[in-house]
Amino acid sequence: MLSMLRLTVITLLLAPQLAGAESLVSSLSDEAIEITSSFTGSRIVVFGVVRDEQETLDEAEYEIAIVVQGPESEIVARRKDRIFGLWINAASQPFFKVPSYYVVHMSENFSLVASEELVAQYKLGLANLNFVRSAYSPEARGFADAVIDIRRRENLFAERPAAVAFLAPNVFRTTFFLPAIVPVGTYRVSVFLFRQEKLLAAKTENLDIAKTGLSDNIARFARAQGALYGIMTVGLALFIGWFAGVIFRRS
């Protein structure tokens, strides 16, 4: 009974604050992306609105960070060294929970005022990814930096300050580019709304990226019927070789 009374009192005390709190509404230009044989990349637009009953705030008081993150997996980073005149794999480092795609866009004011403690708390930015934070030794950190560098060049990892634009004091927008080599899977699009180092609201939506078309049908068949696919592949290769021999023999 006493616990219920305490809960009621706390709820009444917080009610005025919650009633005036901001809410976040965001959406994606596409909820799914299909990868076909002619896929050369795609763009998705994330836009949102900050709702505030008081309507007294200007855009400088809001700070936005938006993260698009792909499925995580385990990878092994390897380093090649020259040994006896040959370049071979000499050292390796396994990493867990490495996102296949990770891009964060920030509003200009967030980039200027966000503290290291804030971005670390909400794991914003490449330096705060799980596999980077788990690299305790200098050697492991070197491997982690190499993974980041490779995926930056492939446009799979990025940090872009001042990439979220305010179209109005409470309306924002940004555009993410997905390269042609973007892996398939379910992606998380997370929007964070801050003001003065405090999280006001957050929202996460899913983005599905999947292969379609003939190449996807062949890949599905190969996974489901591996033995039959192998036999058909060998048979096709033999037929092409025989047919080519017949044509050249006639000529």
N, C-alpha and C positions, 0 to 999 in steps of 0.2 A: 504494500500500500504506500509505504514511504517512497519507494522507488518510482511508483507511478506519479506521485505528487511532485517529485523533483523533475520528472520528465515533462509534466504539464507546465511547470513554472519556466523551465528552460525554453520550451516551445513558444510560450507567450512572450518571453523576452526577445527571442530571435525573430518573431513574426514580422515586426515592422521593418527589420533589416532585409529579410528575404523578399518582402513585398516590393522594395525599391531596388532590388538587385538587377543587374543586367542579364539578359538572356542572349544566346547566340543561335542564329539560324544560318546554316551554310548548305551549299549544294554543289554538285559536280555537273559539268557539261555532258559527261558520259558516265554511265554506271557500268559499262562493259566495253571492252575493246577486242575486236576480232583480228587475229594475225593470219593473213593469207600469204600465198607465195609471192605476191607483189607488195607486201608490207614494207614500207620504208621509214616507219616511225609514225608517231601520233602526238597530238597535244591534247591536254585536258585543262579545262578552266575551272578553277575553284573560286566561288564567289560567296559572299555572305553579308549578313546584316546584323548589327548589334542593336538590340532593343533595350531602351531605357525609359522607364516611365517619367522620369524627371525631365529628360530631353534638354539637359543643360550642358552636356559635355561636348567638347570639340575633338577633332580627330587626333590632336597632339596628345590627348590623355589616354588614348587606346594604343596598345601594342599587340601586334599579331605575329604568330609563328605558325606556319603550316608545314606539315611533314607528310611526304608520300613514301611509304616503306613497303618493299616487296617481301615475299616469303623468306624465312630464314633457313639456313642449312649449315652443315659442317663442311669446312674446307681445310685443305692442307697446303700451306704456303711453302714453297721450296726455293732454295738458293743454289745456283750453279757456281762452282768454283773450277778453276783451271788446275787439273791434276795430271802430271805427266803429259802435258800438252793437249789434254782432252778436257772439254767442258762437260762436267757431270754433276748430278745432284749431290751436294755435299752435306747440306743441312736442311732441316724442315721444321715446321711449327704448325701444329693443328690449332684451329680456331672453331669455336662453337657459336651458334646463333649469329651468323654473319648474314645480314640482309642482302638479297640479290639486287636490290635497288634502294637507295636512300638519298632523298633530296629534301632539303629544308629551305623554305623561303621565309624571309622575315620582313616586316615593315621597317622603314628607315628609323623610326624612333625606337623600335625594339633593339635594333642593331647598336644604337648609340648608348642606351641606358641599361641594357640587361647585364646583370652581374654574372660572374663565373658560377657563383652558388646557385643562381636561378636556373641557368641553362643546364647545370649538372643535375639539379633536383628533378627536372622534367626530361632529362636525357635528350636535349636538343643539340644537334651538331654532331659532326663526325667524331670528335674527340670523346664524346660521351656514349658511343655505341658500346654494347656489352663486350664484344670481342676486343675492343681497344682498351677498355678499362680493366680487362682481365690480363693484359700483357704487362706483367709486373717487372720482368727483367729487361735490361737494355736490348738484349738480342731479340726477345719476343716483341718488344715495341718496334724494333726495326722491321720485323716481318709484317706487323700490323700496318705500319706506315707504307710499306710496299704494296700491300693489298689495296689500301686506300688510293694510292697513286695510280695503280693500274685501272681501278674502276672509275677514277676521275677521268682518265683519258678516254674511257669507253662511254662517258656520259651517264654512268650508272650511279655515281656518287657526286654530290655537290652541296655546297652551302652558298646561298645567294642572299646577301643583305640588301635591303631596300628593293626587294622583288615583289612585295605586296603593296599594291597601290590603293589609296583611299579615293573612291570616286565621289564620295560625299562624307560628311563627318562620321557617319555610322555605317557606310557601305564600302566593302573592300573587295579586291579581285586580284588574282594572279594566275599565271599560265605555266604549266609544267610540260616539259618535252620528254617523251618516251622514245628512246632510240630503237632502231630496227632490231637490235639484239636483245631487247628487253625480255627477261624470262617470263614464262606464263605463271599464272597462279592468282591468288587473291591478295590484293594490295590494301593496306590501311591508309586512309587519308585523314589525318588528325589536324584539327584546327584548335589553337590555343589563343584565348583572349586574356591579355594582361593589362593591368594598370598599376603603375608605381610598385613594381616588383611583386604584385599579388595576382594570382590566377582568379579571374572572374568567371570564366566559363570555358568549357572544352567540348568538342564534339568529334566523333570518329565515324567515318563511313567506309564502306568496302567498294573496291574497284576490281572487277574481274577481268583478267586478260587471258584469253584462250586462243588456241590455234583452230582454224577452220579450213575447209576446202579439201582438195584431193590429198595434199601432203599429210594433213592431219589424219585423214581416213586410213592412209597407208601406215602411218605410225601406230595408230590404234590397233590395226589388224596385226602388225608385227608384234606388238606387246601381247595381244590376246592369243594369237596363234603362231607362236615362235617357230615351231617345227615346220608347219605348213608353209609359212613365209620363207623359211630357208630353202625348202624344196623348190618352191616356185621361183625363187631368185636364181638358184643354180640351173633350173630348167630353162629359164629365160636367157641366161648367159650362154648356155649350150646352143639354144636355138639361134641366137644372134650370131654366134661363131660359125655355126653350120651355114646359115643363110649368107653370111659374108663370103664364106669359101665358095659357095655356089656361084655368086655373082662374079667374083674375081676369076673363077675357072672359065666362065663363059666369055669374059672379055679377053 
